Amino acid sequence: MQKWLEKGFLFGLGAFSITKEKAEKIKDQIIKQGELGQQEADEFIERLVKKGEEQKQELKDMINEQSKKTFNDLNLVTREEYNALLERVESLEKLQANNKNQAD
């Protein structure tokens, strides 16, 4: 469920994040219009892409944190808790089987 939520939010994040390909198109338009020189446009696009990546990571972190809080509020078992319980059950089953074999 967490992966589904994350994918949905990251899909919506497209408005905040800019791909390198889109950035190059914007850069070419800026240079063509004479608003910035090549170096300035490169720096501008680099900052734009970097900011988009930072925002993407911040949103991803917020989604992860909120997902954990929601799962905790719903009293759902985490993967780690499930695995620990599974190991405990398997251990008890082995112990029971050993005790049964010794009794026979």
C-alpha positions as CSV (number, residue, x, y, z in Angstrom):
1,M,0.0,0.0,0.0
2,Q,2.8,2.4,0.8
3,K,4.4,1.8,-2.6
4,W,1.0,2.6,-4.2
5,L,0.7,5.8,-2.3
6,E,4.2,6.8,-3.1
7,K,3.8,6.2,-6.8
8,G,0.6,8.2,-6.8
9,F,2.2,11.2,-5.1
10,L,5.3,11.0,-7.2
11,F,3.2,10.9,-10.3
12,G,1.5,14.1,-9.2
13,L,4.9,15.5,-8.4
14,G,5.6,15.9,-12.1
15,A,4.4,19.5,-11.9
16,F,7.2,20.3,-9.4
17,S,9.9,18.2,-10.9
18,I,11.4,18.9,-14.3
19,T,13.2,16.4,-16.5
20,K,16.6,17.1,-18.0
21,E,15.0,16.8,-21.5
22,K,12.3,19.5,-20.7
23,A,15.0,21.6,-19.1
24,E,17.1,21.5,-22.3
25,K,14.1,22.6,-24.4
26,I,13.5,25.5,-22.0
27,K,17.2,26.4,-22.1
28,D,17.1,26.4,-25.9
29,Q,14.1,28.7,-25.9
30,I,15.7,31.1,-23.4
31,I,18.9,31.3,-25.5
32,K,16.9,31.7,-28.7
33,Q,15.0,34.6,-27.3
34,G,18.2,36.2,-26.1
35,E,17.1,36.4,-22.5
36,L,20.3,34.6,-21.2
37,G,23.6,33.6,-22.6
38,Q,24.6,29.9,-23.0
39,Q,26.5,29.7,-19.7
40,E,23.8,31.6,-17.8
41,A,21.1,29.4,-19.3
42,D,23.1,26.2,-18.4
43,E,23.4,27.4,-14.8
44,F,19.8,28.4,-14.6
45,I,18.6,25.0,-15.9
46,E,21.1,23.2,-13.5
47,R,19.6,25.1,-10.6
48,L,16.0,24.4,-11.8
49,V,16.7,20.6,-12.2
50,K,18.5,20.5,-8.8
51,K,15.6,22.3,-7.1
52,G,13.1,19.9,-8.7
53,E,15.1,16.9,-7.4
54,E,15.3,18.4,-3.9
55,Q,11.5,19.0,-3.9
56,K,10.9,15.5,-5.1
57,Q,13.1,14.0,-2.3
58,E,11.4,16.2,0.3
59,L,8.0,15.1,-0.9
60,K,9.1,11.5,-0.9
61,D,10.4,11.8,2.7
62,M,7.1,13.4,3.8
63,I,5.1,10.6,2.1
64,N,7.2,7.9,3.8
65,E,6.8,9.6,7.2
66,Q,3.1,10.1,6.8
67,S,2.6,6.6,5.6
68,K,4.4,5.2,8.6
69,K,2.3,7.4,10.9
70,T,-0.9,6.3,9.2
71,F,0.0,2.6,9.4
72,N,0.9,3.1,13.1
73,D,-2.4,4.9,13.7
74,L,-4.3,2.0,12.1
75,N,-2.3,-0.5,14.3
76,L,-1.1,-2.3,11.2
77,V,1.8,-4.7,11.5
78,T,5.0,-3.6,9.8
79,R,7.0,-5.9,7.7
80,E,9.7,-6.0,10.4
81,E,7.1,-7.0,13.0
82,Y,5.6,-9.6,10.8
83,N,9.0,-11.2,10.1
84,A,9.9,-11.2,13.8
85,L,6.6,-12.9,14.6
86,L,7.1,-15.4,11.7
87,E,10.5,-16.3,13.1
88,R,9.1,-16.7,16.5
89,V,6.3,-19.0,15.3
90,E,8.8,-21.1,13.3
91,S,11.0,-21.4,16.3
92,L,8.1,-22.5,18.5
93,E,7.0,-25.0,15.9
94,K,10.5,-26.5,15.8
95,L,10.6,-26.7,19.6
96,Q,7.2,-28.4,19.7
97,A,8.3,-30.9,17.0
98,N,11.5,-31.7,19.0
99,N,9.5,-32.1,22.2
100,K,7.0,-34.4,20.4
101,N,9.9,-36.5,18.9
102,Q,11.5,-36.9,22.3
103,A,8.2,-37.9,23.9
104,D,7.7,-40.7,21.3
